[in-house]
């Protein structure tokens, strides 16, 4: 089970059977460039594998211009 913290309000969610960052983003209806995926302070690319017990933070990318 992967635990995901969404946005800055720290709303936790859990997902099972998620193997990669890309699968997680698809499950959340996000495109690759819509959010940063962070595990233990490290940015993850879409091809990185997730393991059961991982805690991942999703931070939306916002353009203010």
N, CA, C and O atoms as a Tinker XYZ file with bonds, in Angstrom:
   260  protein
     1  N      0.843000   -1.170000    0.000000    73     2
     2  CA     0.000000    0.000000    0.000000    64     1     3
     3  C      0.896000    1.243000    0.000000    63     2     4     5
     4  O      1.853000    1.330000    0.770000    81     3
     5  N      0.580000    2.180000   -0.853000    73     3     6
     6  CA     1.306000    3.438000   -0.981000    64     5     7
     7  C      0.477000    4.512000   -0.285000    63     6     8     9
     8  O     -0.721000    4.634000   -0.540000    81     7
     9  N      1.109000    5.294000    0.596000    73     7    10
    10  CA     0.434000    6.404000    1.250000    64     9    11
    11  C      0.857000    7.692000    0.543000    63    10    12    13
    12  O      2.045000    7.957000    0.360000    81    11
    13  N     -0.134000    8.478000    0.154000    73    11    14
    14  CA     0.112000    9.693000   -0.621000    64    13    15
    15  C     -0.450000   10.882000    0.131000    63    14    16    17
    16  O     -1.591000   10.859000    0.593000    81    15
    17  N      0.363000   11.923000    0.249000    73    15    18
    18  CA    -0.077000   13.191000    0.808000    64    17    19
    19  C     -0.321000   14.141000   -0.354000    63    18    20    21
    20  O      0.587000   14.431000   -1.133000    81    19
    21  N     -1.551000   14.624000   -0.465000    73    19    22
    22  CA    -1.942000   15.462000   -1.591000    64    21    23
    23  C     -1.906000   16.935000   -1.233000    63    22    24    25
    24  O     -2.530000   17.357000   -0.260000    81    23
    25  N     -1.181000   17.715000   -2.015000    73    23    26
    26  CA    -1.160000   19.153000   -1.852000    64    25    27
    27  C     -0.557000   19.614000   -0.548000    63    26    28    29
    28  O      0.133000   18.859000    0.139000    81    27
    29  N     -0.823000   20.853000   -0.216000    73    27    30
    30  CA    -0.252000   21.449000    0.992000    64    29    31
    31  C     -1.135000   21.251000    2.218000    63    30    32    33
    32  O     -0.718000   21.568000    3.332000    81    31
    33  N     -2.352000   20.731000    2.031000    73    31    34
    34  CA    -3.234000   20.530000    3.179000    64    33    35
    35  C     -3.018000   19.170000    3.842000    63    34    36    37
    36  O     -3.722000   18.824000    4.791000    81    35
    37  N     -2.041000   18.393000    3.344000    73    35    38
    38  CA    -1.642000   17.121000    3.938000    64    37    39
    39  C     -2.782000   16.120000    4.057000    63    38    40    41
    40  O     -2.866000   15.392000    5.047000    81    39
    41  N     -3.657000   16.076000    3.063000    73    39    42
    42  CA    -4.731000   15.096000    3.044000    64    41    43
    43  C     -4.150000   13.747000    2.628000    63    42    44    45
    44  O     -3.688000   13.613000    1.495000    81    43
    45  N     -4.157000   12.735000    3.515000    73    43    46
    46  CA    -3.576000   11.444000    3.145000    64    45    47
    47  C     -4.552000   10.574000    2.350000    63    46    48    49
    48  O     -5.763000   10.618000    2.563000    81    47
    49  N     -4.002000    9.797000    1.446000    73    47    50
    50  CA    -4.775000    8.818000    0.691000    64    49    51
    51  C     -3.899000    7.581000    0.538000    63    50    52    53
    52  O     -2.672000    7.685000    0.529000    81    51
    53  N     -4.513000    6.429000    0.419000    73    51    54
    54  CA    -3.752000    5.200000    0.227000    64    53    55
    55  C     -4.191000    4.519000   -1.055000    63    54    56    57
    56  O     -5.358000    4.574000   -1.444000    81    55
    57  N     -3.229000    3.876000   -1.700000    73    55    58
    58  CA    -3.489000    3.179000   -2.956000    64    57    59
    59  C     -2.805000    1.823000   -2.919000    63    58    60    61
    60  O     -1.693000    1.682000   -2.409000    81    59
    61  N     -3.482000    0.839000   -3.462000    73    59    62
    62  CA    -2.898000   -0.489000   -3.592000    64    61    63
    63  C     -2.675000   -0.779000   -5.071000    63    62    64    65
    64  O     -3.319000   -0.181000   -5.932000    81    63
    65  N     -1.783000   -1.675000   -5.355000    73    63    66
    66  CA    -1.500000   -2.139000   -6.713000    64    65    67
    67  C     -0.962000   -1.031000   -7.609000    63    66    68    69
    68  O     -1.148000   -1.080000   -8.824000    81    67
    69  N     -0.308000   -0.049000   -7.041000    73    67    70
    70  CA     0.356000    0.994000   -7.810000    64    69    71
    71  C      1.839000    0.641000   -7.839000    63    70    72    73
    72  O      2.464000    0.480000   -6.790000    81    71
    73  N      2.400000    0.522000   -9.040000    73    71    74
    74  CA     3.799000    0.095000   -9.172000    64    73    75
    75  C      4.748000    1.222000   -9.552000    63    74    76    77
    76  O      5.922000    1.190000   -9.183000    81    75
    77  N      4.255000    2.225000  -10.289000    73    75    78
    78  CA     5.132000    3.303000  -10.752000    64    77    79
    79  C      4.507000    4.668000  -10.463000    63    78    80    81
    80  O      3.320000    4.783000  -10.161000    81    79
    81  N      5.338000    5.680000  -10.566000    73    79    82
    82  CA     4.876000    7.055000  -10.380000    64    81    83
    83  C      3.847000    7.404000  -11.459000    63    82    84    85
    84  O      2.863000    8.086000  -11.175000    81    83
    85  N      4.065000    6.947000  -12.679000    73    83    86
    86  CA     3.124000    7.238000  -13.762000    64    85    87
    87  C      1.748000    6.633000  -13.477000    63    86    88    89
    88  O      0.730000    7.274000  -13.738000    81    87
    89  N      1.705000    5.419000  -12.952000    73    87    90
    90  CA     0.425000    4.815000  -12.587000    64    89    91
    91  C     -0.269000    5.631000  -11.497000    63    90    92    93
    92  O     -1.487000    5.807000  -11.531000    81    91
    93  N      0.498000    6.121000  -10.543000    73    91    94
    94  CA    -0.072000    6.947000   -9.479000    64    93    95
    95  C     -0.648000    8.240000  -10.045000    63    94    96    97
    96  O     -1.762000    8.628000   -9.693000    81    95
    97  N      0.094000    8.903000  -10.910000    73    95    98
    98  CA    -0.394000   10.142000  -11.518000    64    97    99
    99  C     -1.661000    9.879000  -12.334000    63    98   100   101
   100  O     -2.607000   10.665000  -12.283000    81    99
   101  N     -1.680000    8.798000  -13.073000    73    99   102
   102  CA    -2.884000    8.454000  -13.853000    64   101   103
   103  C     -4.081000    8.209000  -12.936000    63   102   104   105
   104  O     -5.195000    8.638000  -13.236000    81   103
   105  N     -3.852000    7.528000  -11.833000    73   103   106
   106  CA    -4.924000    7.253000  -10.873000    64   105   107
   107  C     -5.498000    8.548000  -10.297000    63   106   108   109
   108  O     -6.690000    8.631000  -10.004000    81   107
   109  N     -4.639000    9.555000  -10.140000    73   107   110
   110  CA    -5.057000   10.850000   -9.602000    64   109   111
   111  C     -5.530000   11.809000  -10.696000    63   110   112   113
   112  O     -5.840000   12.966000  -10.416000    81   111
   113  N     -5.584000   11.327000  -11.946000    73   111   114
   114  CA    -6.006000   12.133000  -13.095000    64   113   115
   115  C     -5.102000   13.353000  -13.274000    63   114   116   117
   116  O     -5.573000   14.456000  -13.550000    81   115
   117  N     -3.795000   13.134000  -13.111000    73   115   118
   118  CA    -2.806000   14.188000  -13.301000    64   117   119
   119  C     -1.886000   13.821000  -14.460000    63   118   120   121
   120  O     -1.582000   12.649000  -14.681000    81   119
   121  N     -1.450000   14.839000  -15.194000    73   119   122
   122  CA    -0.455000   14.611000  -16.236000    64   121   123
   123  C      0.937000   14.710000  -15.607000    63   122   124   125
   124  O      1.087000   15.187000  -14.482000    81   123
   125  N      1.921000   14.269000  -16.323000    73   123   126
   126  CA     3.300000   14.215000  -15.811000    64   125   127
   127  C      3.781000   15.592000  -15.355000    63   126   128   129
   128  O      4.464000   15.697000  -14.336000    81   127
   129  N      3.442000   16.630000  -16.080000    73   127   130
   130  CA     3.925000   17.981000  -15.754000    64   129   131
   131  C      3.005000   18.749000  -14.811000    63   130   132   133
   132  O      3.253000   19.925000  -14.543000    81   131
   133  N      1.959000   18.119000  -14.306000    73   131   134
   134  CA     1.008000   18.794000  -13.419000    64   133   135
   135  C      1.445000   18.811000  -11.962000    63   134   136   137
   136  O      0.975000   19.645000  -11.188000    81   135
   137  N      2.337000   17.901000  -11.575000    73   135   138
   138  CA     2.679000   17.794000  -10.155000    64   137   139
   139  C      4.086000   17.248000   -9.971000    63   138   140   141
   140  O      4.625000   16.552000  -10.831000    81   139
   141  N      4.665000   17.586000   -8.820000    73   139   142
   142  CA     5.931000   17.000000   -8.396000    64   141   143
   143  C      5.615000   15.829000   -7.486000    63   142   144   145
   144  O      4.722000   15.912000   -6.643000    81   143
   145  N      6.335000   14.753000   -7.654000    73   143   146
   146  CA     6.162000   13.575000   -6.811000    64   145   147
   147  C      7.445000   13.420000   -5.995000    63   146   148   149
   148  O      8.536000   13.296000   -6.553000    81   147
   149  N      7.302000   13.429000   -4.671000    73   147   150
   150  CA     8.459000   13.471000   -3.775000    64   149   151
   151  C      8.394000   12.296000   -2.799000    63   150   152   153
   152  O      7.370000   12.050000   -2.162000    81   151
   153  N      9.516000   11.578000   -2.701000    73   151   154
   154  CA     9.642000   10.494000   -1.715000    64   153   155
   155  C     10.943000   10.721000   -0.956000    63   154   156   157
   156  O     12.014000   10.765000   -1.561000    81   155
   157  N     10.859000   10.861000    0.343000    73   155   158
   158  CA    12.031000   11.067000    1.205000    64   157   159
   159  C     12.908000   12.216000    0.719000    63   158   160   161
   160  O     14.135000   12.114000    0.735000    81   159
   161  N     12.280000   13.311000    0.287000    73   159   162
   162  CA    13.015000   14.488000   -0.150000    64   161   163
   163  C     13.584000   14.392000   -1.549000    63   162   164   165
   164  O     14.296000   15.299000   -1.981000    81   163
   165  N     13.294000   13.327000   -2.269000    73   163   166
   166  CA    13.815000   13.116000   -3.620000    64   165   167
   167  C     12.678000   13.233000   -4.629000    63   166   168   169
   168  O     11.622000   12.623000   -4.458000    81   167
   169  N     12.899000   14.025000   -5.687000    73   167   170
   170  CA    11.909000   14.120000   -6.759000    64   169   171
   171  C     11.943000   12.838000   -7.578000    63   170   172   173
   172  O     13.015000   12.328000   -7.903000    81   171
   173  N     10.778000   12.327000   -7.906000    73   171   174
   174  CA    10.689000   11.081000   -8.659000    64   173   175
   175  C     10.206000   11.350000  -10.072000    63   174   176   177
   176  O      9.303000   12.159000  -10.284000    81   175
   177  N     10.808000   10.674000  -11.035000    73   175   178
   178  CA    10.369000   10.751000  -12.421000    64   177   179
   179  C      9.272000    9.711000  -12.645000    63   178   180   181
   180  O      9.134000    8.784000  -11.847000    81   179
   181  N      8.484000    9.850000  -13.727000    73   179   182
   182  CA     7.350000    8.950000  -13.959000    64   181   183
   183  C      7.731000    7.472000  -14.078000    63   182   184   185
   184  O      6.896000    6.605000  -13.821000    81   183
   185  N      8.962000    7.170000  -14.458000    73   183   186
   186  CA     9.358000    5.778000  -14.641000    64   185   187
   187  C      9.844000    5.108000  -13.351000    63   186   188   189
   188  O     10.150000    3.916000  -13.360000    81   187
   189  N      9.918000    5.848000  -12.252000    73   187   190
   190  CA    10.417000    5.276000  -10.991000    64   189   191
   191  C      9.386000    4.336000  -10.378000    63   190   192   193
   192  O      8.181000    4.575000  -10.449000    81   191
   193  N      9.884000    3.272000   -9.782000    73   191   194
   194  CA     9.018000    2.286000   -9.146000    64   193   195
   195  C      8.708000    2.687000   -7.708000    63   194   196   197
   196  O      9.544000    3.261000   -7.009000    81   195
   197  N      7.490000    2.373000   -7.287000    73   195   198
   198  CA     7.061000    2.579000   -5.911000    64   197   199
   199  C      6.976000    1.227000   -5.233000    63   198   200   201
   200  O      6.653000    0.219000   -5.862000    81   199
   201  N      7.269000    1.216000   -3.942000    73   199   202
   202  CA     7.248000   -0.019000   -3.170000    64   201   203
   203  C      6.168000    0.054000   -2.100000    63   202   204   205
   204  O      5.829000    1.142000   -1.635000    81   203
   205  N      5.627000   -1.087000   -1.708000    73   203   206
   206  CA     4.656000   -1.086000   -0.607000    64   205   207
   207  C      5.282000   -0.451000    0.637000    63   206   208   209
   208  O      6.427000   -0.738000    0.987000    81   207
   209  N      4.521000    0.406000    1.290000    73   207   210
   210  CA     5.014000    1.098000    2.468000    64   209   211
   211  C      5.597000    2.469000    2.177000    63   210   212   213
   212  O      5.915000    3.216000    3.103000    81   211
   213  N      5.742000    2.814000    0.889000    73   211   214
   214  CA     6.258000    4.140000    0.533000    64   213   215
   215  C      5.291000    5.229000    0.969000    63   214   216   217
   216  O      4.073000    5.053000    0.926000    81   215
   217  N      5.850000    6.349000    1.386000    73   215   218
   218  CA     5.095000    7.562000    1.680000    64   217   219
   219  C      5.530000    8.600000    0.658000    63   218   220   221
   220  O      6.705000    8.960000    0.596000    81   219
   221  N      4.588000    9.081000   -0.142000    73   219   222
   222  CA     4.875000    9.973000   -1.257000    64   221   223
   223  C      4.072000   11.255000   -1.082000    63   222   224   225
   224  O      2.912000   11.229000   -0.670000    81   223
   225  N      4.712000   12.379000   -1.404000    73   223   226
   226  CA     4.021000   13.672000   -1.386000    64   225   227
   227  C      3.804000   14.128000   -2.821000    63   226   228   229
   228  O      4.711000   14.042000   -3.648000    81   227
   229  N      2.610000   14.610000   -3.113000    73   227   230
   230  CA     2.273000   15.163000   -4.427000    64   229   231
   231  C      2.083000   16.658000   -4.245000    63   230   232   233
   232  O      1.226000   17.095000   -3.478000    81   231
   233  N      2.878000   17.432000   -4.947000    73   231   234
   234  CA     2.771000   18.889000   -4.889000    64   233   235
   235  C      2.406000   19.412000   -6.280000    63   234   236   237
   236  O      3.164000   19.213000   -7.229000    81   235
   237  N      1.267000   20.071000   -6.411000    73   235   238
   238  CA     0.875000   20.600000   -7.718000    64   237   239
   239  C      1.838000   21.691000   -8.181000    63   238   240   241
   240  O      2.352000   22.480000   -7.388000    81   239
   241  N      2.060000   21.703000   -9.485000    73   239   242
   242  CA     2.902000   22.738000  -10.096000    64   241   243
   243  C      1.976000   23.863000  -10.524000    63   242   244   245
   244  O      1.023000   23.651000  -11.274000    81   243
   245  N      2.270000   25.065000  -10.036000    73   243   246
   246  CA     1.414000   26.213000  -10.323000    64   245   247
   247  C      2.254000   27.288000  -10.991000    63   246   248   249
   248  O      3.323000   27.652000  -10.500000    81   247
   249  N      1.766000   27.785000  -12.103000    73   247   250
   250  CA     2.442000   28.865000  -12.802000    64   249   251
   251  C      1.764000   30.174000  -12.442000    63   250   252   253
   252  O      0.553000   30.329000  -12.602000    81   251
   253  N      2.545000   31.094000  -11.963000    73   251   254
   254  CA     2.012000   32.422000  -11.612000    64   253   255
   255  C      2.792000   33.449000  -12.399000    63   254   256   257
   256  O      3.921000   33.795000  -12.053000    81   255
   257  N      2.198000   33.915000  -13.424000    73   255   258
   258  CA     2.960000   34.814000  -14.264000    64   257   259
   259  C      2.241000   35.929000  -14.783000    63   258   260
   260  O      2.809000   36.746000  -15.507000    81   259
